[in-house]
Amino acid sequence: MGRSIPENPGEFYRPVYDWIINYSKQHKNPTRIDLGFEYINTSSTKWIYSILKELSGMTNLAENVRVTWYFEHGDEDMSELGFILRSLIECPFIVAEVEGMSKNRYEQILSEPVSQDLK
Protein backbone atom coordinates (compact mmCIF):
# COMPACT_ATOMS: atom_id res chain seq x y z
CA MET A 1 0.00 0.00 0.00
CA GLY A 2 1.16 3.52 -0.69
CA ARG A 3 3.83 4.59 -3.14
CA SER A 4 6.34 2.29 -4.78
CA ILE A 5 9.28 4.26 -6.10
CA PRO A 6 12.37 2.52 -4.72
CA GLU A 7 15.69 3.52 -6.24
CA ASN A 8 16.54 -0.15 -6.72
CA PRO A 9 13.29 -2.12 -7.10
CA GLY A 10 15.15 -5.41 -7.49
CA GLU A 11 16.76 -5.00 -4.10
CA PHE A 12 13.38 -4.21 -2.55
CA TYR A 13 11.16 -6.74 -4.36
CA ARG A 14 13.55 -9.71 -4.80
CA PRO A 15 13.07 -10.95 -1.19
CA VAL A 16 9.29 -10.71 -1.63
CA TYR A 17 9.46 -12.59 -4.93
CA ASP A 18 11.68 -15.31 -3.42
CA TRP A 19 9.33 -15.65 -0.45
CA ILE A 20 6.32 -15.98 -2.80
CA ILE A 21 8.06 -18.74 -4.78
CA ASN A 22 8.66 -20.70 -1.57
CA TYR A 23 5.18 -19.95 -0.24
CA SER A 24 3.41 -20.99 -3.45
CA LYS A 25 5.19 -24.36 -3.43
CA GLN A 26 4.41 -25.18 0.20
CA HIS A 27 1.04 -23.61 1.04
CA LYS A 28 -2.40 -24.38 -0.25
CA ASN A 29 -4.17 -22.20 2.32
CA PRO A 30 -6.42 -19.25 1.47
CA THR A 31 -4.28 -16.31 0.42
CA ARG A 32 -5.45 -12.72 0.11
CA ILE A 33 -3.28 -10.16 -1.67
CA ASP A 34 -4.34 -6.55 -1.20
CA LEU A 35 -2.59 -3.92 -3.30
CA GLY A 36 -3.27 -0.20 -3.29
CA PHE A 37 -0.92 2.36 -4.76
CA GLU A 38 -1.05 6.11 -4.87
CA TYR A 39 1.81 5.83 -7.35
CA ILE A 40 3.92 2.97 -8.70
CA ASN A 41 6.85 3.35 -11.08
CA THR A 42 7.43 1.12 -14.10
CA SER A 43 10.15 -1.00 -12.50
CA SER A 44 7.96 -1.70 -9.47
CA THR A 45 5.06 -2.60 -11.75
CA LYS A 46 7.23 -5.25 -13.44
CA TRP A 47 8.05 -6.78 -10.05
CA ILE A 48 4.41 -6.74 -8.92
CA TYR A 49 3.47 -8.48 -12.17
CA SER A 50 6.19 -11.13 -11.61
CA ILE A 51 4.98 -11.75 -8.07
CA LEU A 52 1.35 -12.06 -9.16
CA LYS A 53 2.33 -14.31 -12.06
CA GLU A 54 4.12 -16.62 -9.62
CA LEU A 55 1.05 -16.75 -7.40
CA SER A 56 -1.12 -17.53 -10.39
CA GLY A 57 0.81 -20.79 -10.77
CA MET A 58 -0.48 -22.09 -7.43
CA THR A 59 -2.44 -25.34 -7.49
CA ASN A 60 -6.18 -24.87 -6.88
CA LEU A 61 -5.70 -21.17 -7.39
CA ALA A 62 -9.35 -20.17 -7.76
CA GLU A 63 -10.15 -21.66 -4.37
CA ASN A 64 -7.06 -20.35 -2.59
CA VAL A 65 -5.99 -16.93 -3.88
CA ARG A 66 -7.73 -13.61 -4.33
CA VAL A 67 -6.06 -10.37 -5.39
CA THR A 68 -7.71 -7.01 -4.76
CA TRP A 69 -6.31 -3.93 -6.48
CA TYR A 70 -7.49 -0.75 -4.77
CA PHE A 71 -7.36 2.60 -6.52
CA GLU A 72 -8.45 6.05 -5.46
CA HIS A 73 -11.65 7.49 -6.93
CA GLY A 74 -10.76 9.34 -10.11
CA ASP A 75 -7.28 7.85 -10.50
CA GLU A 76 -7.65 6.50 -14.02
CA ASP A 77 -3.99 5.46 -14.29
CA MET A 78 -4.17 3.15 -11.25
CA SER A 79 -7.56 1.84 -12.36
CA GLU A 80 -6.24 1.02 -15.82
CA LEU A 81 -3.11 -0.63 -14.40
CA GLY A 82 -5.29 -2.81 -12.19
CA PHE A 83 -7.34 -3.97 -15.16
CA ILE A 84 -4.21 -4.60 -17.22
CA LEU A 85 -2.68 -6.75 -14.48
CA ARG A 86 -5.97 -8.59 -14.04
CA SER A 87 -5.97 -9.46 -17.75
CA LEU A 88 -2.43 -10.86 -17.58
CA ILE A 89 -2.74 -13.32 -14.71
CA GLU A 90 -4.92 -16.31 -14.03
CA CYS A 91 -6.51 -15.82 -10.63
CA PRO A 92 -9.52 -14.14 -9.04
CA PHE A 93 -8.70 -10.44 -9.26
CA ILE A 94 -10.93 -7.61 -8.07
CA VAL A 95 -10.33 -3.99 -9.08
CA ALA A 96 -11.94 -1.82 -6.39
CA GLU A 97 -12.40 1.93 -6.32
CA VAL A 98 -12.16 3.61 -2.91
CA GLU A 99 -12.78 7.18 -1.85
CA GLY A 100 -9.20 7.83 -0.83
CA MET A 101 -5.87 6.14 -0.21
CA SER A 102 -4.65 7.07 3.26
CA LYS A 103 -3.15 5.48 6.33
CA ASN A 104 -6.66 4.95 7.71
CA ARG A 105 -7.72 3.25 4.46
CA TYR A 106 -4.69 0.96 4.57
CA GLU A 107 -5.39 0.01 8.17
CA GLN A 108 -9.04 -0.67 7.35
CA ILE A 109 -8.16 -2.92 4.40
CA LEU A 110 -5.51 -4.79 6.34
CA SER A 111 -7.81 -5.36 9.32
CA GLU A 112 -10.58 -6.92 7.23
CA PRO A 113 -10.89 -10.65 7.89
CA VAL A 114 -10.32 -13.13 5.09
CA SER A 115 -13.71 -13.45 3.42
CA GLN A 116 -15.73 -16.64 3.66
CA ASP A 117 -15.15 -17.45 -0.02
CA LEU A 118 -11.46 -17.95 0.77
CA LYS A 119 -11.94 -20.16 3.83
Protein Blocks (a to p, Z undefined) as FASTA:
>chain_A
ZZddbfblmlmmmmmmmmmmmmmmmpccdcddddddfbdcfklmmmmmmmmmmmmmpghk
lmmgccdddddehilmlmmmmmmmmmmpccdddddddfbdcfklmmmmmmpccdfklZZ
